[in-house]
Amino acid sequence: MLRNFKTILTLSVLVFFSSCRSELYEAEELFDGKRYEEAISSLNAYLFFHVTDVKAFHLRARAKEELGDISGAMEDYERIIQLDNQYAQAYAGIGIILFNQKKYEEAELWLLRAAKTDAEDFNILYHLGRALLMNENYTLAEEFFLKAKELNEKHPQLHFYTGMARAFRGDVLGCAASFNTYVNLEPNNMVGRYNRGFALMRAGYLEWALEDFDAVLKTDPNHTEALGKKGICLAQLGKTEGCNYIQQAASKGSDYAQSHLDLCS
């Protein structure tokens, strides 16, 4: 009789834990399917019995973020840290929320904590680099972008922001190289083409810069800054039509073109 009871008890426990795993798997599928409210409902039921499952709290925090419940997400991230102060994604989650709220200094601190806990997470390194960039710490931002590149070199925006960090540091050739990679990964993105053209122009590669400015103007003929910089490149190459473009851009409000009107005097 006792043996039968133990067998029944063991089977009941196995069924219970199997059911719980199924609930968590279901919640993950709902999240992946962008059914966030249903995912939260499923996670609420799961967490009622598993009050220390940090992964479930993390998934619920992400679902709340997707629904715009930022305070609810913050509460879940803070709860995770109480349960496991080495859970890097919780620090990162808070940091990214603060970054999106344009609280860049606070975001940097939280993301630094995340990176200290997990230095091999691309998402953490990438967002930390962006926070450092916004806080004008360009050298350190580039360092973290390069570490992130070791983990995922195919991420287009990573190269874009690396180019920005290098531009602010005055590394013209490095900036051009980063934007070149960005454009190769996203050839139809005219922001990248424009920035690469600007970097190439500053580095003295005027013919290559002209190709980028022409591509931008073909897509957007009213891009005043591309027009002005095209004119500057042409003027520096000794082409008389360059002055027409510079004057047009200056008349449309381009400060950069106005500051180069002396090329036409």
N, C-alpha and C positions, 0 to 999 in steps of 0.2 A: 504494500500500500504506500509506504514512504517512498519507495523507488519510483512508483508511478507519479506521485506528487512532484518529486524532483524533476522528473522528465517533463511533466506539464509546465512547471515553473520555468525550466530552461527554454522550452519552446516558446513560451509567452514572452520571455525577455528577448529572444531572437526576433520574434515577430514585431515586438515594440521598436527595437532599434532599426530593423529593416524598414519599418514604416516611417520612422523619423528621417532616415537617409533618403527615402523616397520623397518626403515632403521638401527637403532641402534641394534635391535635384529638380523637383517640380518648380520651386521658386527660381532657381537658376534659369530654367527654360523660359519661364514667364518673363524674367528680366531680359534675356537675350532676344525675346520676341517683342520687347518694348511694351509689355503689358505691366506697367510699373505698379499700378494700384493693386492688381491681383497678386503681384509678387510680394508686395508689402503685407497684404492680408495673409498670404501663405507663411511668410516669415514671422509674422506676429504669433501665429498658432505654433510654429516651430519653436520660437524663443520662449514661449510660455513654459515649455518643459526643458529647454536647453539655455538657461539664462547666462551661461558663460561662453557660448560659442561665438568667438570674435569674427569668424568668417561670415556667419549669418548676419551679425550686426553690420559688418562692412557692406554686404550686399544690400541690406536695407537702407543704409546711409546713401549708397549710390542711387538706389531707386528714388529715394526722397529728393535727392539733388535733381534728378531728371524731371521730377514733378514740380520743382521750384520750392520745395519745403526745405529751405536752407537751415533754418533753426533746428528742425528735426534731424537733419543730417549731422549738424554740429554736435547735437546731443549724443547721437550714436557714436560718432568718432571719439568724443570725450569718454564715453562709457567703455569703448574698446581700450583706450589708454589706461583706464582704471584697472581693467582686467589683465592687460598685457602691455607693459610700458616699452616693450621692444617691437611692437607691431608698427612697422615703418609706414604702412599705407594709411594708418589713421592720422599720423602727423602730416603726411602728404595731403590727405583729403582736406584737412583744416587749412593747410597752406594754400592749396589751389582755390578754395572758397574765398580766402582773404585776397588772393591775387585777383580773382574775378571781381571783387569788390573794390579794387584799386588800392588796397591797403598793402602796398608793396614791401614796406619795411617789416611789417608783422609777418607777411607771407614768407619772406626770406628766412626769418628765424625758424618758423615751423618746418620749412623745407630743408633747412640745414640739419635740423634734428632728424628728419626722415633720412637724409643722405648719410648721416652719421650711423644710423641704425642699419641701413641697407644701401651700400655704395655700388650695388650692381643692378639697380632698378632703373631702366631707361626713363620711365615716366617721371621719376623723382628728379633725376639729374637734369632732364630737359626743362622741367618747370622751375627748378632752382636756378638754372642758367637764365631763364626769362625774368625771374624776379631780380636777379643781380643786374641784368641789363637795364631794367626799369629803374633800379637804384643807382645807375651810372657807375657800377663797378665792372667795367668792361673787360679788364684783364681776367678777373676771376670768372666772369660769365663765360668767356671763351674757353677757359680751362674745363668747366663743367660741360659745355657743349661738346668739346673734344672727347671727354670721357663717355658721354652719351653716344657719340658717333661710333665708339668701339663696340657698342652693343647693338646699334641699328644705324647703319650708314645710308639706308634707303629712305629715311624719313625726310621729306622735302623741307618742311618748315624748320627743321634743325639747321639745315644749311643756310636758310634765309636769315635766321637770327644770329648764326655764327658770322655771316657777312655783315650784319648790322654792328655786332660787337667789334669786328675788325675795322669797320669804317670809322667808328667813334675813336678807336685807338690810333687811327691814322695809317693803318696797314692797308694801303691801297691795293697792292697785288694780291694779298691774302683775301681781301674783301671781294675782289673780282673773281678769284678762284672759287670762293664759297657760293657766290651768286651764279657762277657758271654751272656748278653742280646742281644748284636749285633749279635752274632753267632746264637742264637736261632731264631732271626728274619730273618737272611740270612745265613742259615747253609752251603751253598755251596760257600761262599765267603772266600777264603783262606787267604786273608789279615787279616780278623778278627780272624781266627783260629790261625794264626801265632802270632798276637799281644796278644791274650788271653794266648797262651802257654808261651810267654815271661813273661807276668805278673804273671802267676801261678808259673813259675820257680823262679822268684825273691821273691815270697811270700813263697816259700818252698814246694809247692805242686808239687813235681817232677813227680810223676806217672801220674797225670792229665795233666801236661805240655807235657809229652811224647806222650800222645794220640793226642794232637793237632799237635805236630811237625811231628808225623808219618802221620797224615792226610794230612798235607801240602806236605810232601815228596812223598806221594803216587800220588798226583796230579802233582807235579813238582819235579822230582828226582834231578834236578840241583839247588834247592833252598839252596844255600850255608849256609846262616845264620840259617835256620831250621836244617840243618845237624849238624852244629857246636853246636847249643844249645841242640840238642838231645844227642850229645856226652857228653856235660857237665852234663846233667841230669843223664845219665847213670854212668858217672865217680863218681859223688857225691853219687850215690846209691851203689857204690862199684862194678860196672860192668866193667870188664876189656875191653870189646869191645868199651866202650865209648871213650877211647883214640884214637882208629882208626878213629872214626868219627871226633873228634876234629882235629887231624892231617890232615885229608883229607880236612876239611873246611879251615884250616889255610893255606894249600898249594894252595888253590883256591882263597885266598885273603881275607878271613874273619878276620877282625881286632879283632872281639870279640873272635873268636876261638884262635887267636894268643895270646891274653892276658890271656888265660886260659890254655896254654900249661903246666903250672906248675902242673896241676892236673895229668899230665902223667909222672912227673919226680920222 
